[in-house]
């Protein structure tokens, strides 16, 4: 989780002491918000933290798709697999 006291820095400060900022990113695993004229402009992360974020987003997309599928089943928005395969075969001119 972001620590407002430690994880927000100006872009100027970041450029002036990049080595310290990178060390901080690696040590905490938290993103760093860089500001320009007091406004958030960039978010910087180390690769491992970014990969974790991507993995979590992918898992969440999977969970949401499963939830949608379960709602479809509960609300009767399903078709027998035989009908689906038969329609796909017709659509793609496949004979079976």
Phi and psi restraints in degrees (range 20) as a CNS / XPLOR table:
assign (resid 1 and name C) (resid 2 and name N)
       (resid 2 and name CA) (resid 2 and name C) 1.0 -64.2 20.0 2
assign (resid 2 and name N) (resid 2 and name CA)
       (resid 2 and name C) (resid 3 and name N) 1.0 136.8 20.0 2
assign (resid 2 and name C) (resid 3 and name N)
       (resid 3 and name CA) (resid 3 and name C) 1.0 -109.1 20.0 2
assign (resid 3 and name N) (resid 3 and name CA)
       (resid 3 and name C) (resid 4 and name N) 1.0 107.1 20.0 2
assign (resid 3 and name C) (resid 4 and name N)
       (resid 4 and name CA) (resid 4 and name C) 1.0 -58.1 20.0 2
assign (resid 4 and name N) (resid 4 and name CA)
       (resid 4 and name C) (resid 5 and name N) 1.0 -33.0 20.0 2
assign (resid 4 and name C) (resid 5 and name N)
       (resid 5 and name CA) (resid 5 and name C) 1.0 -72.3 20.0 2
assign (resid 5 and name N) (resid 5 and name CA)
       (resid 5 and name C) (resid 6 and name N) 1.0 -31.6 20.0 2
assign (resid 5 and name C) (resid 6 and name N)
       (resid 6 and name CA) (resid 6 and name C) 1.0 -110.2 20.0 2
assign (resid 6 and name N) (resid 6 and name CA)
       (resid 6 and name C) (resid 7 and name N) 1.0 -21.1 20.0 2
assign (resid 6 and name C) (resid 7 and name N)
       (resid 7 and name CA) (resid 7 and name C) 1.0 -108.2 20.0 2
assign (resid 7 and name N) (resid 7 and name CA)
       (resid 7 and name C) (resid 8 and name N) 1.0 11.5 20.0 2
assign (resid 7 and name C) (resid 8 and name N)
       (resid 8 and name CA) (resid 8 and name C) 1.0 -120.7 20.0 2
assign (resid 8 and name N) (resid 8 and name CA)
       (resid 8 and name C) (resid 9 and name N) 1.0 122.8 20.0 2
assign (resid 8 and name C) (resid 9 and name N)
       (resid 9 and name CA) (resid 9 and name C) 1.0 -139.7 20.0 2
assign (resid 9 and name N) (resid 9 and name CA)
       (resid 9 and name C) (resid 10 and name N) 1.0 156.7 20.0 2
assign (resid 9 and name C) (resid 10 and name N)
       (resid 10 and name CA) (resid 10 and name C) 1.0 -75.6 20.0 2
assign (resid 10 and name N) (resid 10 and name CA)
       (resid 10 and name C) (resid 11 and name N) 1.0 152.7 20.0 2
assign (resid 10 and name C) (resid 11 and name N)
       (resid 11 and name CA) (resid 11 and name C) 1.0 -61.0 20.0 2
assign (resid 11 and name N) (resid 11 and name CA)
       (resid 11 and name C) (resid 12 and name N) 1.0 -36.8 20.0 2
assign (resid 11 and name C) (resid 12 and name N)
       (resid 12 and name CA) (resid 12 and name C) 1.0 -60.9 20.0 2
assign (resid 12 and name N) (resid 12 and name CA)
       (resid 12 and name C) (resid 13 and name N) 1.0 -45.8 20.0 2
assign (resid 12 and name C) (resid 13 and name N)
       (resid 13 and name CA) (resid 13 and name C) 1.0 -63.0 20.0 2
assign (resid 13 and name N) (resid 13 and name CA)
       (resid 13 and name C) (resid 14 and name N) 1.0 -41.3 20.0 2
assign (resid 13 and name C) (resid 14 and name N)
       (resid 14 and name CA) (resid 14 and name C) 1.0 -59.8 20.0 2
assign (resid 14 and name N) (resid 14 and name CA)
       (resid 14 and name C) (resid 15 and name N) 1.0 -45.7 20.0 2
assign (resid 14 and name C) (resid 15 and name N)
       (resid 15 and name CA) (resid 15 and name C) 1.0 -67.7 20.0 2
assign (resid 15 and name N) (resid 15 and name CA)
       (resid 15 and name C) (resid 16 and name N) 1.0 -35.8 20.0 2
assign (resid 15 and name C) (resid 16 and name N)
       (resid 16 and name CA) (resid 16 and name C) 1.0 -69.2 20.0 2
assign (resid 16 and name N) (resid 16 and name CA)
       (resid 16 and name C) (resid 17 and name N) 1.0 -35.0 20.0 2
assign (resid 16 and name C) (resid 17 and name N)
       (resid 17 and name CA) (resid 17 and name C) 1.0 -136.2 20.0 2
assign (resid 17 and name N) (resid 17 and name CA)
       (resid 17 and name C) (resid 18 and name N) 1.0 60.4 20.0 2
assign (resid 17 and name C) (resid 18 and name N)
       (resid 18 and name CA) (resid 18 and name C) 1.0 -60.7 20.0 2
assign (resid 18 and name N) (resid 18 and name CA)
       (resid 18 and name C) (resid 19 and name N) 1.0 -39.3 20.0 2
assign (resid 18 and name C) (resid 19 and name N)
       (resid 19 and name CA) (resid 19 and name C) 1.0 -59.0 20.0 2
assign (resid 19 and name N) (resid 19 and name CA)
       (resid 19 and name C) (resid 20 and name N) 1.0 -43.0 20.0 2
assign (resid 19 and name C) (resid 20 and name N)
       (resid 20 and name CA) (resid 20 and name C) 1.0 -66.1 20.0 2
assign (resid 20 and name N) (resid 20 and name CA)
       (resid 20 and name C) (resid 21 and name N) 1.0 -40.5 20.0 2
assign (resid 20 and name C) (resid 21 and name N)
       (resid 21 and name CA) (resid 21 and name C) 1.0 -64.4 20.0 2
assign (resid 21 and name N) (resid 21 and name CA)
       (resid 21 and name C) (resid 22 and name N) 1.0 -43.1 20.0 2
assign (resid 21 and name C) (resid 22 and name N)
       (resid 22 and name CA) (resid 22 and name C) 1.0 -64.1 20.0 2
assign (resid 22 and name N) (resid 22 and name CA)
       (resid 22 and name C) (resid 23 and name N) 1.0 -41.5 20.0 2
assign (resid 22 and name C) (resid 23 and name N)
       (resid 23 and name CA) (resid 23 and name C) 1.0 -59.7 20.0 2
assign (resid 23 and name N) (resid 23 and name CA)
       (resid 23 and name C) (resid 24 and name N) 1.0 -43.0 20.0 2
assign (resid 23 and name C) (resid 24 and name N)
       (resid 24 and name CA) (resid 24 and name C) 1.0 -63.2 20.0 2
assign (resid 24 and name N) (resid 24 and name CA)
       (resid 24 and name C) (resid 25 and name N) 1.0 -43.8 20.0 2
assign (resid 24 and name C) (resid 25 and name N)
       (resid 25 and name CA) (resid 25 and name C) 1.0 -59.9 20.0 2
assign (resid 25 and name N) (resid 25 and name CA)
       (resid 25 and name C) (resid 26 and name N) 1.0 -45.5 20.0 2
assign (resid 25 and name C) (resid 26 and name N)
       (resid 26 and name CA) (resid 26 and name C) 1.0 -66.2 20.0 2
assign (resid 26 and name N) (resid 26 and name CA)
       (resid 26 and name C) (resid 27 and name N) 1.0 -40.8 20.0 2
assign (resid 26 and name C) (resid 27 and name N)
       (resid 27 and name CA) (resid 27 and name C) 1.0 -69.0 20.0 2
assign (resid 27 and name N) (resid 27 and name CA)
       (resid 27 and name C) (resid 28 and name N) 1.0 -38.6 20.0 2
assign (resid 27 and name C) (resid 28 and name N)
       (resid 28 and name CA) (resid 28 and name C) 1.0 -93.7 20.0 2
assign (resid 28 and name N) (resid 28 and name CA)
       (resid 28 and name C) (resid 29 and name N) 1.0 -29.8 20.0 2
assign (resid 28 and name C) (resid 29 and name N)
       (resid 29 and name CA) (resid 29 and name C) 1.0 72.8 20.0 2
assign (resid 29 and name N) (resid 29 and name CA)
       (resid 29 and name C) (resid 30 and name N) 1.0 4.9 20.0 2
assign (resid 29 and name C) (resid 30 and name N)
       (resid 30 and name CA) (resid 30 and name C) 1.0 -94.7 20.0 2
assign (resid 30 and name N) (resid 30 and name CA)
       (resid 30 and name C) (resid 31 and name N) 1.0 153.0 20.0 2
assign (resid 30 and name C) (resid 31 and name N)
       (resid 31 and name CA) (resid 31 and name C) 1.0 -71.4 20.0 2
assign (resid 31 and name N) (resid 31 and name CA)
       (resid 31 and name C) (resid 32 and name N) 1.0 160.9 20.0 2
assign (resid 31 and name C) (resid 32 and name N)
       (resid 32 and name CA) (resid 32 and name C) 1.0 -122.2 20.0 2
assign (resid 32 and name N) (resid 32 and name CA)
       (resid 32 and name C) (resid 33 and name N) 1.0 131.8 20.0 2
assign (resid 32 and name C) (resid 33 and name N)
       (resid 33 and name CA) (resid 33 and name C) 1.0 -95.2 20.0 2
assign (resid 33 and name N) (resid 33 and name CA)
       (resid 33 and name C) (resid 34 and name N) 1.0 128.3 20.0 2
assign (resid 33 and name C) (resid 34 and name N)
       (resid 34 and name CA) (resid 34 and name C) 1.0 -106.5 20.0 2
assign (resid 34 and name N) (resid 34 and name CA)
       (resid 34 and name C) (resid 35 and name N) 1.0 134.6 20.0 2
assign (resid 34 and name C) (resid 35 and name N)
       (resid 35 and name CA) (resid 35 and name C) 1.0 -110.5 20.0 2
assign (resid 35 and name N) (resid 35 and name CA)
       (resid 35 and name C) (resid 36 and name N) 1.0 153.5 20.0 2
assign (resid 35 and name C) (resid 36 and name N)
       (resid 36 and name CA) (resid 36 and name C) 1.0 -129.9 20.0 2
assign (resid 36 and name N) (resid 36 and name CA)
       (resid 36 and name C) (resid 37 and name N) 1.0 122.3 20.0 2
assign (resid 36 and name C) (resid 37 and name N)
       (resid 37 and name CA) (resid 37 and name C) 1.0 54.3 20.0 2
assign (resid 37 and name N) (resid 37 and name CA)
       (resid 37 and name C) (resid 38 and name N) 1.0 38.5 20.0 2
assign (resid 37 and name C) (resid 38 and name N)
       (resid 38 and name CA) (resid 38 and name C) 1.0 79.6 20.0 2
assign (resid 38 and name N) (resid 38 and name CA)
       (resid 38 and name C) (resid 39 and name N) 1.0 2.1 20.0 2
assign (resid 38 and name C) (resid 39 and name N)
       (resid 39 and name CA) (resid 39 and name C) 1.0 -113.2 20.0 2
assign (resid 39 and name N) (resid 39 and name CA)
       (resid 39 and name C) (resid 40 and name N) 1.0 139.9 20.0 2
assign (resid 39 and name C) (resid 40 and name N)
       (resid 40 and name CA) (resid 40 and name C) 1.0 -61.7 20.0 2
assign (resid 40 and name N) (resid 40 and name CA)
       (resid 40 and name C) (resid 41 and name N) 1.0 128.0 20.0 2
assign (resid 40 and name C) (resid 41 and name N)
       (resid 41 and name CA) (resid 41 and name C) 1.0 -123.3 20.0 2
assign (resid 41 and name N) (resid 41 and name CA)
       (resid 41 and name C) (resid 42 and name N) 1.0 -34.6 20.0 2
assign (resid 41 and name C) (resid 42 and name N)
       (resid 42 and name CA) (resid 42 and name C) 1.0 -140.2 20.0 2
assign (resid 42 and name N) (resid 42 and name CA)
       (resid 42 and name C) (resid 43 and name N) 1.0 153.9 20.0 2
assign (resid 42 and name C) (resid 43 and name N)
       (resid 43 and name CA) (resid 43 and name C) 1.0 -122.4 20.0 2
assign (resid 43 and name N) (resid 43 and name CA)
       (resid 43 and name C) (resid 44 and name N) 1.0 130.0 20.0 2
assign (resid 43 and name C) (resid 44 and name N)
       (resid 44 and name CA) (resid 44 and name C) 1.0 -117.4 20.0 2
assign (resid 44 and name N) (resid 44 and name CA)
       (resid 44 and name C) (resid 45 and name N) 1.0 136.5 20.0 2
assign (resid 44 and name C) (resid 45 and name N)
       (resid 45 and name CA) (resid 45 and name C) 1.0 -137.6 20.0 2
assign (resid 45 and name N) (resid 45 and name CA)
       (resid 45 and name C) (resid 46 and name N) 1.0 155.5 20.0 2
assign (resid 45 and name C) (resid 46 and name N)
       (resid 46 and name CA) (resid 46 and name C) 1.0 -79.2 20.0 2
assign (resid 46 and name N) (resid 46 and name CA)
       (resid 46 and name C) (resid 47 and name N) 1.0 158.2 20.0 2
assign (resid 46 and name C) (resid 47 and name N)
       (resid 47 and name CA) (resid 47 and name C) 1.0 -58.1 20.0 2
assign (resid 47 and name N) (resid 47 and name CA)
       (resid 47 and name C) (resid 48 and name N) 1.0 -38.9 20.0 2
assign (resid 47 and name C) (resid 48 and name N)
       (resid 48 and name CA) (resid 48 and name C) 1.0 -64.8 20.0 2
assign (resid 48 and name N) (resid 48 and name CA)
       (resid 48 and name C) (resid 49 and name N) 1.0 -42.5 20.0 2
assign (resid 48 and name C) (resid 49 and name N)
       (resid 49 and name CA) (resid 49 and name C) 1.0 -65.9 20.0 2
assign (resid 49 and name N) (resid 49 and name CA)
       (resid 49 and name C) (resid 50 and name N) 1.0 -39.6 20.0 2
assign (resid 49 and name C) (resid 50 and name N)
       (resid 50 and name CA) (resid 50 and name C) 1.0 -65.1 20.0 2
assign (resid 50 and name N) (resid 50 and name CA)
       (resid 50 and name C) (resid 51 and name N) 1.0 -41.0 20.0 2
assign (resid 50 and name C) (resid 51 and name N)
       (resid 51 and name CA) (resid 51 and name C) 1.0 -62.4 20.0 2
assign (resid 51 and name N) (resid 51 and name CA)
       (resid 51 and name C) (resid 52 and name N) 1.0 -41.4 20.0 2
assign (resid 51 and name C) (resid 52 and name N)
       (resid 52 and name CA) (resid 52 and name C) 1.0 -59.9 20.0 2
assign (resid 52 and name N) (resid 52 and name CA)
       (resid 52 and name C) (resid 53 and name N) 1.0 -41.4 20.0 2
assign (resid 52 and name C) (resid 53 and name N)
       (resid 53 and name CA) (resid 53 and name C) 1.0 -62.2 20.0 2
assign (resid 53 and name N) (resid 53 and name CA)
       (resid 53 and name C) (resid 54 and name N) 1.0 -44.2 20.0 2
assign (resid 53 and name C) (resid 54 and name N)
       (resid 54 and name CA) (resid 54 and name C) 1.0 -62.5 20.0 2
assign (resid 54 and name N) (resid 54 and name CA)
       (resid 54 and name C) (resid 55 and name N) 1.0 -42.6 20.0 2
assign (resid 54 and name C) (resid 55 and name N)
       (resid 55 and name CA) (resid 55 and name C) 1.0 -62.6 20.0 2
assign (resid 55 and name N) (resid 55 and name CA)
       (resid 55 and name C) (resid 56 and name N) 1.0 -42.5 20.0 2
assign (resid 55 and name C) (resid 56 and name N)
       (resid 56 and name CA) (resid 56 and name C) 1.0 -64.3 20.0 2
assign (resid 56 and name N) (resid 56 and name CA)
       (resid 56 and name C) (resid 57 and name N) 1.0 -41.1 20.0 2
assign (resid 56 and name C) (resid 57 and name N)
       (resid 57 and name CA) (resid 57 and name C) 1.0 -62.8 20.0 2
assign (resid 57 and name N) (resid 57 and name CA)
       (resid 57 and name C) (resid 58 and name N) 1.0 -40.6 20.0 2
assign (resid 57 and name C) (resid 58 and name N)
       (resid 58 and name CA) (resid 58 and name C) 1.0 -64.7 20.0 2
assign (resid 58 and name N) (resid 58 and name CA)
       (resid 58 and name C) (resid 59 and name N) 1.0 -43.4 20.0 2
assign (resid 58 and name C) (resid 59 and name N)
       (resid 59 and name CA) (resid 59 and name C) 1.0 -62.3 20.0 2
assign (resid 59 and name N) (resid 59 and name CA)
       (resid 59 and name C) (resid 60 and name N) 1.0 -41.2 20.0 2
assign (resid 59 and name C) (resid 60 and name N)
       (resid 60 and name CA) (resid 60 and name C) 1.0 -63.7 20.0 2
assign (resid 60 and name N) (resid 60 and name CA)
       (resid 60 and name C) (resid 61 and name N) 1.0 -41.0 20.0 2
assign (resid 60 and name C) (resid 61 and name N)
       (resid 61 and name CA) (resid 61 and name C) 1.0 -60.7 20.0 2
assign (resid 61 and name N) (resid 61 and name CA)
       (resid 61 and name C) (resid 62 and name N) 1.0 -39.7 20.0 2
assign (resid 61 and name C) (resid 62 and name N)
       (resid 62 and name CA) (resid 62 and name C) 1.0 -64.5 20.0 2
assign (resid 62 and name N) (resid 62 and name CA)
       (resid 62 and name C) (resid 63 and name N) 1.0 -45.3 20.0 2
assign (resid 62 and name C) (resid 63 and name N)
       (resid 63 and name CA) (resid 63 and name C) 1.0 -60.4 20.0 2
assign (resid 63 and name N) (resid 63 and name CA)
       (resid 63 and name C) (resid 64 and name N) 1.0 -44.8 20.0 2
assign (resid 63 and name C) (resid 64 and name N)
       (resid 64 and name CA) (resid 64 and name C) 1.0 -63.0 20.0 2
assign (resid 64 and name N) (resid 64 and name CA)
       (resid 64 and name C) (resid 65 and name N) 1.0 -39.0 20.0 2
assign (resid 64 and name C) (resid 65 and name N)
       (resid 65 and name CA) (resid 65 and name C) 1.0 -65.8 20.0 2
assign (resid 65 and name N) (resid 65 and name CA)
       (resid 65 and name C) (resid 66 and name N) 1.0 -40.3 20.0 2
assign (resid 65 and name C) (resid 66 and name N)
       (resid 66 and name CA) (resid 66 and name C) 1.0 -64.7 20.0 2
assign (resid 66 and name N) (resid 66 and name CA)
       (resid 66 and name C) (resid 67 and name N) 1.0 -44.3 20.0 2
assign (resid 66 and name C) (resid 67 and name N)
       (resid 67 and name CA) (resid 67 and name C) 1.0 -59.7 20.0 2
assign (resid 67 and name N) (resid 67 and name CA)
       (resid 67 and name C) (resid 68 and name N) 1.0 -41.4 20.0 2
assign (resid 67 and name C) (resid 68 and name N)
       (resid 68 and name CA) (resid 68 and name C) 1.0 -63.8 20.0 2
assign (resid 68 and name N) (resid 68 and name CA)
       (resid 68 and name C) (resid 69 and name N) 1.0 -41.9 20.0 2
assign (resid 68 and name C) (resid 69 and name N)
       (resid 69 and name CA) (resid 69 and name C) 1.0 -61.4 20.0 2
assign (resid 69 and name N) (resid 69 and name CA)
       (resid 69 and name C) (resid 70 and name N) 1.0 -42.1 20.0 2
assign (resid 69 and name C) (resid 70 and name N)
       (resid 70 and name CA) (resid 70 and name C) 1.0 -64.7 20.0 2
assign (resid 70 and name N) (resid 70 and name CA)
       (resid 70 and name C) (resid 71 and name N) 1.0 -39.1 20.0 2
assign (resid 70 and name C) (resid 71 and name N)
       (resid 71 and name CA) (resid 71 and name C) 1.0 -63.8 20.0 2
assign (resid 71 and name N) (resid 71 and name CA)
       (resid 71 and name C) (resid 72 and name N) 1.0 -40.2 20.0 2
assign (resid 71 and name C) (resid 72 and name N)
       (resid 72 and name CA) (resid 72 and name C) 1.0 -60.1 20.0 2
assign (resid 72 and name N) (resid 72 and name CA)
       (resid 72 and name C) (resid 73 and name N) 1.0 -42.5 20.0 2
assign (resid 72 and name C) (resid 73 and name N)
       (resid 73 and name CA) (resid 73 and name C) 1.0 -64.5 20.0 2
assign (resid 73 and name N) (resid 73 and name CA)
       (resid 73 and name C) (resid 74 and name N) 1.0 -46.7 20.0 2
assign (resid 73 and name C) (resid 74 and name N)
       (resid 74 and name CA) (resid 74 and name C) 1.0 -61.0 20.0 2
assign (resid 74 and name N) (resid 74 and name CA)
       (resid 74 and name C) (resid 75 and name N) 1.0 -34.4 20.0 2
assign (resid 74 and name C) (resid 75 and name N)
       (resid 75 and name CA) (resid 75 and name C) 1.0 -96.1 20.0 2
assign (resid 75 and name N) (resid 75 and name CA)
       (resid 75 and name C) (resid 76 and name N) 1.0 8.8 20.0 2
assign (resid 75 and name C) (resid 76 and name N)
       (resid 76 and name CA) (resid 76 and name C) 1.0 75.5 20.0 2
assign (resid 76 and name N) (resid 76 and name CA)
       (resid 76 and name C) (resid 77 and name N) 1.0 19.2 20.0 2
assign (resid 76 and name C) (resid 77 and name N)
       (resid 77 and name CA) (resid 77 and name C) 1.0 -92.3 20.0 2
assign (resid 77 and name N) (resid 77 and name CA)
       (resid 77 and name C) (resid 78 and name N) 1.0 61.8 20.0 2
assign (resid 77 and name C) (resid 78 and name N)
       (resid 78 and name CA) (resid 78 and name C) 1.0 -134.6 20.0 2
assign (resid 78 and name N) (resid 78 and name CA)
       (resid 78 and name C) (resid 79 and name N) 1.0 164.1 20.0 2
assign (resid 78 and name C) (resid 79 and name N)
       (resid 79 and name CA) (resid 79 and name C) 1.0 -138.5 20.0 2
assign (resid 79 and name N) (resid 79 and name CA)
       (resid 79 and name C) (resid 80 and name N) 1.0 150.6 20.0 2
assign (resid 79 and name C) (resid 80 and name N)
       (resid 80 and name CA) (resid 80 and name C) 1.0 -61.8 20.0 2
assign (resid 80 and name N) (resid 80 and name CA)
       (resid 80 and name C) (resid 81 and name N) 1.0 142.6 20.0 2
assign (resid 80 and name C) (resid 81 and name N)
       (resid 81 and name CA) (resid 81 and name C) 1.0 -60.2 20.0 2
assign (resid 81 and name N) (resid 81 and name CA)
       (resid 81 and name C) (resid 82 and name N) 1.0 -34.3 20.0 2
assign (resid 81 and name C) (resid 82 and name N)
       (resid 82 and name CA) (resid 82 and name C) 1.0 -60.5 20.0 2
assign (resid 82 and name N) (resid 82 and name CA)
       (resid 82 and name C) (resid 83 and name N) 1.0 -40.8 20.0 2
assign (resid 82 and name C) (resid 83 and name N)
       (resid 83 and name CA) (resid 83 and name C) 1.0 -65.6 20.0 2
assign (resid 83 and name N) (resid 83 and name CA)
       (resid 83 and name C) (resid 84 and name N) 1.0 -40.1 20.0 2
assign (resid 83 and name C) (resid 84 and name N)
       (resid 84 and name CA) (resid 84 and name C) 1.0 -63.2 20.0 2
assign (resid 84 and name N) (resid 84 and name CA)
       (resid 84 and name C) (resid 85 and name N) 1.0 -47.8 20.0 2
assign (resid 84 and name C) (resid 85 and name N)
       (resid 85 and name CA) (resid 85 and name C) 1.0 -63.2 20.0 2
assign (resid 85 and name N) (resid 85 and name CA)
       (resid 85 and name C) (resid 86 and name N) 1.0 -42.3 20.0 2
assign (resid 85 and name C) (resid 86 and name N)
       (resid 86 and name CA) (resid 86 and name C) 1.0 -61.4 20.0 2
assign (resid 86 and name N) (resid 86 and name CA)
       (resid 86 and name C) (resid 87 and name N) 1.0 -44.7 20.0 2
assign (resid 86 and name C) (resid 87 and name N)
       (resid 87 and name CA) (resid 87 and name C) 1.0 -66.6 20.0 2
assign (resid 87 and name N) (resid 87 and name CA)
       (resid 87 and name C) (resid 88 and name N) 1.0 -38.4 20.0 2
assign (resid 87 and name C) (resid 88 and name N)
       (resid 88 and name CA) (resid 88 and name C) 1.0 -63.5 20.0 2
assign (resid 88 and name N) (resid 88 and name CA)
       (resid 88 and name C) (resid 89 and name N) 1.0 -40.9 20.0 2
assign (resid 88 and name C) (resid 89 and name N)
       (resid 89 and name CA) (resid 89 and name C) 1.0 -61.9 20.0 2
assign (resid 89 and name N) (resid 89 and name CA)
       (resid 89 and name C) (resid 90 and name N) 1.0 -43.4 20.0 2
assign (resid 89 and name C) (resid 90 and name N)
       (resid 90 and name CA) (resid 90 and name C) 1.0 -64.5 20.0 2
assign (resid 90 and name N) (resid 90 and name CA)
       (resid 90 and name C) (resid 91 and name N) 1.0 -43.4 20.0 2
assign (resid 90 and name C) (resid 91 and name N)
       (resid 91 and name CA) (resid 91 and name C) 1.0 -62.8 20.0 2
assign (resid 91 and name N) (resid 91 and name CA)
       (resid 91 and name C) (resid 92 and name N) 1.0 -35.8 20.0 2
assign (resid 91 and name C) (resid 92 and name N)
       (resid 92 and name CA) (resid 92 and name C) 1.0 -104.6 20.0 2
assign (resid 92 and name N) (resid 92 and name CA)
       (resid 92 and name C) (resid 93 and name N) 1.0 15.1 20.0 2
assign (resid 92 and name C) (resid 93 and name N)
       (resid 93 and name CA) (resid 93 and name C) 1.0 54.6 20.0 2
assign (resid 93 and name N) (resid 93 and name CA)
       (resid 93 and name C) (resid 94 and name N) 1.0 44.0 20.0 2
assign (resid 93 and name C) (resid 94 and name N)
       (resid 94 and name CA) (resid 94 and name C) 1.0 -100.2 20.0 2
assign (resid 94 and name N) (resid 94 and name CA)
       (resid 94 and name C) (resid 95 and name N) 1.0 134.0 20.0 2
assign (resid 94 and name C) (resid 95 and name N)
       (resid 95 and name CA) (resid 95 and name C) 1.0 -104.8 20.0 2
assign (resid 95 and name N) (resid 95 and name CA)
       (resid 95 and name C) (resid 96 and name N) 1.0 137.9 20.0 2
